[in-house]
């Protein structure tokens, strides 16, 4: 919708400036947009679909975000479970199209919408609305442990730069996470940016669902931040055998990756990296 960035006037202070007149001045700055997206899900027919989740996200690729969210939370299994998905008008004036309405295919059960268990996700946490750890731990139908993917460490070391080079919105704002889907040869297949690292991953997964490319066997996912439990779960749900991050993983992320048979790489910076699980896939 063209709302990924916006301009604001700021007071720029530069304590290293040589000229005192340039220490503080007004100038425009570009910020990443953060707005709520409500995801409504239900069967077809008359009546309004019920709200399932509200996520704080950067506008753009919202259908991919909604469908990726439903897939990685185990609420749908493939694109065949979605009859239609469309942006709709919300209550705002002027209309900002901050609602995605998803009609499930006949026979697909509608998710529970108990207010006590509804999802509410911020840009920093993708599972804040879950009622318990049992509700978070969604198991994948894809056996990523059997994936024969192997990747040279030298190629992995090149991916952060390739990801960064494709981050056009980050160039303007410095405030967006990125997730990139790569082939074993290091070719970037698709990249998505968002203020939420989990949203960026859901946008990639939703793109893959709509392109009918699941499972994403033989591919790897590179993320610009840390490797959290939720990102590891989303990678597993999409059938990805390898998740790489420029920052640290958490203990739960490492435990889940080990359980899934997924290769987890962290601190991928320069020519060094830590391979936490699935070490057989990374060839030195």
Helices and strands as residue ranges (DSSP letters): E 5-13, G 20-22, E 24-32, E 35-43, E 50-57, H 62-72, G 79-81, E 82-88, E 99-104, G 115-117, E 119-121, H 133-136, G 144-146, E 151-152, H 153-165, H 168-173, E 177-183, E 188-194, H 197-210, E 219-223, H 229-237, E 242-245, H 251-260, E 263-269, E 272-277, G 279-281, E 282-283
